[in-house]
Amino acid sequence: MMNEMDLKTKIEGLEKAITEHKDFSTTYEDQLKKAQQELKDYNKPELTSSQMDDIYEAIETGVENFDFSDTDNFEIEYGIDYDGKVNCESHEFRNSDDLVRMVVEKVCNLFKEADCPEDDNS
């Protein structure tokens, strides 16, 4: 049977082993995530940074040219003023930068970025 000191030593040893294994586990988890991402990217077509910029600009231009003030593009909520007049509460879209970023992220997720020969300084 173990005495108190033996048990404390055993507990410290086990805690140390768990900490070390967590460190190894974290390393393996990071490597696993990287390998999983590489597998996801494996069959994606490659684009250069310049091509990705072109896609970004094309989407940005498309969003900027969209008429967000056209009320036919919105489901309008109406309100009633205190004097009984019906009014349109709001139909203006103000977050085009957020829309561009969301669309670009979705499009860029379809591709992986390739190294461009002119980006290589060797």
Buried (B, 14 or more C-beta within 10 A) or exposed (E): EEEEEEEEEEEEEEEEEEEEEEEEEEEEEEEEEEEEEEEEEEEEEEBBEEBBEEBBEEBBEEBEEEEBEEEEEBEEEEEEEEEEEEEEEEBEBEEEEEBBBEBBEEBBEEBBBBEEEEEEEE
